[in-house]
């Protein structure tokens, strides 16, 4: 841990007090409005199949479901492409293990590409609707609009992307702070960089370790190069222990190559394993959280 004037300005007299300050200022959440649902993606997913969904809407309230289903497929075979979406599946083909055939493992494969549709397969698609529960959902579930139902499915699917969005949100927060607080411009900072981009932009050789890791940001200011990593951990677990060891190694690697590593990390997850983080905190030069970053901890470093 580097001794910084920033720490003294906070009345922090030793490494234990600095580390305690780090923990005391951790954010419990980093959820912005963008975290919850990617509405643009949801609307695009529905817009792509709005015609097919409107055609299938005629099945809602049908008194002769099987006959109507067969007639729709024969006239509009393209509707099969929306079948996986109705079950919350992104794939255009699905293999289903038939448990009735156990102990033998027998699969039934369904292809939902309209180009693969043949009229003799219509009974198989009807079988898919019946066994998957979609037929029962439409007949007995009170559905009146499959498009509205599909919106709900798309929203549910989109929640799976929240883990990745959390990382992206952290990067966006850090980038905004770097540019607003430290007045870094595009000539001084690169997002999601690699060695070739750095070489092309600044004529500097950025070292590459065995894992070919890409820094979240690279800053070049006053003839110094800074490798910036960011992450936010809402939950704990054994992964955080290995993460600490990973950043100790990365610090040593950067130091041996005359690069300054800045690790910006935050989140309640660190409360589950403070000791491994403290070891890395003391071993490396610069480990900060978002509060420290927005309060100007880099002013002394980047001057």
C-alpha positions in Angstrom: 0.0 0.0 0.0 1.4 3.4 -1.0 1.3 6.1 1.6 -0.9 8.9 0.1 -1.7 12.4 1.2 -5.3 11.5 0.6 -5.2 9.1 3.6 -3.7 11.8 5.8 -6.4 14.3 4.7 -8.9 11.8 6.1 -7.1 11.5 9.4 -5.9 7.9 8.6 -2.6 7.3 10.3 -1.7 3.8 9.4 -2.5 0.9 7.1 -5.0 -0.6 9.5 -7.0 2.6 9.6 -6.8 3.0 5.8 -8.1 -0.5 5.3 -10.9 0.1 7.8 -11.8 3.3 6.0 -12.0 1.2 2.7 -14.5 -1.1 4.3 -16.5 1.6 6.0 -17.1 3.3 2.7 -18.1 0.3 0.6 -21.3 0.6 -1.3 -24.0 -2.0 -0.7 -25.3 -1.8 -4.2 -24.3 -0.3 -7.6 -27.6 -0.8 -9.3 -28.5 2.0 -11.7 -31.7 2.2 -13.7 -30.0 0.3 -16.5 -29.4 -2.7 -14.2 -33.0 -4.1 -14.0 -34.2 -4.6 -17.6 -32.7 -3.9 -21.0 -36.0 -2.7 -22.5 -34.5 -2.0 -25.9 -33.5 -5.7 -26.2 -36.9 -6.8 -24.9 -38.8 -4.7 -27.4 -36.5 -5.7 -30.3 -37.1 -9.4 -29.4 -40.9 -9.0 -29.6 -40.8 -6.7 -32.7 -38.9 -9.4 -34.6 -41.8 -11.9 -34.2 -44.8 -9.5 -34.0 -46.4 -10.9 -37.1 -46.0 -14.6 -36.1 -47.4 -13.8 -32.6 -50.4 -12.0 -34.0 -51.1 -15.0 -36.2 -50.9 -17.4 -33.3 -53.3 -15.1 -31.3 -56.2 -16.7 -33.2 -55.6 -19.8 -31.1 -56.6 -17.9 -27.9 -60.2 -18.9 -27.2 -60.2 -21.6 -29.9 -62.9 -24.2 -29.7 -61.1 -26.6 -32.1 -57.4 -26.1 -31.1 -55.8 -29.0 -32.9 -57.6 -28.2 -36.2 -56.9 -24.5 -36.0 -53.2 -25.2 -35.0 -52.7 -27.4 -38.1 -54.4 -24.9 -40.4 -52.1 -22.1 -39.1 -49.0 -24.1 -39.6 -50.0 -25.2 -43.1 -50.7 -21.6 -44.2 -48.0 -19.8 -42.1 -45.2 -22.3 -41.4 -43.0 -19.3 -40.3 -44.8 -19.3 -36.9 -42.8 -22.2 -35.8 -39.8 -19.9 -35.3 -41.6 -18.3 -32.3 -42.3 -21.5 -30.5 -39.0 -21.6 -28.5 -39.6 -18.0 -27.3 -43.0 -19.0 -25.8 -41.0 -21.4 -23.5 -38.2 -18.8 -22.8 -35.7 -20.6 -25.0 -33.3 -18.8 -27.4 -32.3 -21.8 -29.5 -33.9 -22.6 -32.8 -33.7 -26.3 -32.2 -34.5 -28.2 -29.0 -33.6 -31.8 -27.9 -36.1 -33.2 -25.4 -35.3 -36.3 -23.3 -38.4 -38.6 -23.3 -38.6 -39.9 -19.7 -41.3 -42.4 -20.8 -38.6 -44.4 -22.6 -36.4 -44.7 -19.5 -34.1 -46.5 -18.7 -33.3 -45.9 -22.4 -32.2 -42.3 -23.2 -34.2 -41.3 -26.2 -34.3 -37.8 -27.4 -36.8 -36.0 -29.7 -35.4 -33.2 -31.7 -37.5 -30.3 -32.8 -36.2 -27.8 -35.5 -37.9 -24.4 -35.5 -36.3 -23.0 -38.6 -39.1 -22.3 -41.1 -36.9 -23.7 -44.0 -37.0 -27.1 -42.3 -40.8 -27.2 -42.1 -42.6 -30.0 -43.9 -46.3 -30.6 -43.8 -45.8 -34.1 -42.6 -44.1 -32.7 -39.4 -47.2 -30.8 -38.3 -48.2 -33.6 -35.9 -44.8 -33.4 -34.2 -45.2 -29.6 -33.6 -48.7 -30.2 -32.2 -47.1 -32.9 -29.9 -44.5 -30.3 -28.9 -47.3 -27.8 -28.0 -49.2 -30.4 -26.0 -46.3 -31.9 -24.0 -44.6 -28.6 -23.3 -47.8 -27.3 -21.8 -48.3 -24.5 -24.3 -51.6 -25.9 -25.5 -53.0 -26.1 -22.0 -51.7 -22.6 -21.2 -53.5 -21.1 -24.2 -56.7 -23.1 -23.7 -57.0 -23.0 -19.9 -54.6 -20.3 -18.9 -56.9 -17.4 -19.9 -54.5 -16.0 -22.4 -56.0 -13.4 -24.7 -52.8 -12.0 -26.2 -49.6 -14.0 -26.9 -47.7 -10.8 -27.7 -48.3 -9.5 -24.2 -47.4 -13.0 -22.8 -44.2 -12.9 -24.8 -43.2 -9.6 -23.3 -43.3 -11.3 -19.9 -41.1 -14.1 -21.2 -38.6 -11.7 -22.7 -38.4 -9.8 -19.5 -37.8 -13.0 -17.6 -35.0 -14.0 -20.0 -33.4 -10.6 -19.7 -33.0 -10.9 -16.0 -30.3 -13.6 -16.7 -28.2 -10.8 -18.1 -28.1 -8.9 -14.8 -24.8 -10.4 -13.7 -23.0 -9.1 -16.8 -24.8 -5.8 -16.6 -23.5 -5.4 -13.0 -19.9 -5.5 -14.4 -20.7 -3.1 -17.2 -22.4 -0.7 -14.8 -19.3 -0.7 -12.6 -17.1 0.1 -15.6 -19.5 2.9 -16.7 -19.5 4.4 -13.2 -15.7 4.4 -13.1 -15.4 5.9 -16.6 -17.8 8.7 -15.7 -15.8 9.5 -12.5 -12.5 9.4 -14.3 -13.7 11.9 -16.9 -15.8 14.1 -14.6 -13.6 14.3 -11.5 -10.2 13.9 -13.0 -11.0 15.6 -16.4 -9.4 12.8 -18.4 -10.2 13.0 -22.1 -10.1 10.5 -24.9 -6.4 11.3 -25.5 -5.6 10.1 -22.0 -7.8 7.1 -21.5 -8.8 4.0 -23.4 -11.7 1.7 -22.5 -11.4 -2.1 -22.9 -7.9 -1.8 -24.3 -5.3 -4.2 -25.5 -1.6 -4.0 -26.3 -2.1 -3.3 -30.0 -4.6 -0.4 -29.4 -2.2 1.1 -26.8 0.7 0.8 -29.2 -1.2 2.4 -32.0 -2.5 5.3 -29.9 0.5 6.1 -27.7 3.4 4.2 -29.2 3.8 2.3 -25.9 4.3 -1.4 -25.4 1.7 -2.6 -22.9 2.8 -5.9 -21.4 0.7 -9.0 -21.9 0.6 -11.8 -19.3 0.1 -15.5 -20.0 -3.7 -15.1 -19.8 -3.6 -12.3 -22.4 -5.7 -10.2 -20.0 -7.4 -7.1 -21.3 -7.5 -4.1 -18.8 -10.8 -2.4 -18.3 -9.0 1.0 -18.8 -5.6 2.2 -19.7 -4.6 5.7 -18.7 -1.5 7.5 -20.1 -0.8 10.7 -18.3 2.5 12.6 -17.6 4.5 9.9 -19.3 3.1 7.2 -17.0 1.0 4.2 -17.9 -1.8 3.0 -15.6 -3.6 -0.3 -15.9 -7.0 0.0 -14.3 -9.2 -2.9 -13.3 -12.8 -2.6 -11.9 -15.3 -5.0 -10.4 -18.2 -5.0 -8.0 -19.1 -8.0 -5.8 -22.6 -8.0 -4.3 -22.2 -11.5 -3.0 -19.3 -13.4 -1.4 -17.9 -16.8 -2.0 -14.6 -18.7 -2.5 -14.1 -16.9 -5.8 -13.2 -13.7 -4.0 -10.2 -15.4 -2.3 -8.8 -16.5 -5.6 -9.5 -13.0 -7.0 -7.3 -11.5 -4.4 -4.4 -13.8 -5.3 -5.0 -13.0 -8.9 -4.6 -9.3 -8.3 -1.4 -9.8 -6.3 0.0 -11.6 -9.3 -1.2 -8.9 -11.7 0.4 -6.2 -9.5 3.7 -8.0 -9.5 3.5 -8.5 -13.3 2.7 -4.8 -13.9 5.4 -3.6 -11.5 8.0 -5.7 -13.2 7.0 -4.1 -16.5 6.9 -0.4 -15.3 3.1 -0.2 -15.3 1.1 1.1 -12.4 -1.9 -1.1 -11.5 -5.0 0.6 -10.1 -7.7 -1.8 -8.8 -11.1 -0.3 -8.1 -13.4 -2.7 -6.4 -16.5 -2.4 -4.3 -19.5 -4.3 -3.0 -20.8 -6.0 0.2 -19.3 -9.3 -1.1 -15.9 -8.2 0.4 -17.4 -8.4 3.9 -17.3 -12.2 3.6 -13.5 -12.4 3.2 -11.8 -9.3 4.5 -8.5 -11.0 5.3 -7.5 -12.1 1.8 -8.4 -8.6 0.6 -6.3 -7.0 3.3 -3.3 -9.1 2.2 -3.7 -7.9 -1.4 -4.5 -4.3 -0.2 -1.1 -4.2 1.7 0.8 -6.0 -1.1 -0.3 -3.7 -3.9 0.1 0.0 -4.3 -3.4 1.2 -5.2 -6.7 -0.5 -4.2 -9.6 1.8 -4.0 -13.4 1.8 -3.8 -15.9 4.0 -5.6 -16.2 6.5 -2.7 -12.4 6.9 -2.6 -12.3 7.3 -6.3 -15.0 10.0 -6.4 -13.4 11.8 -3.5 -10.2 12.4 -5.5 -7.8 9.6 -4.4 -6.2 9.6 -7.9 -5.3 13.3 -7.9 -2.0 12.7 -6.2 -1.3 9.7 -8.4 -2.1 11.2 -11.8 -0.5 14.6 -11.2 
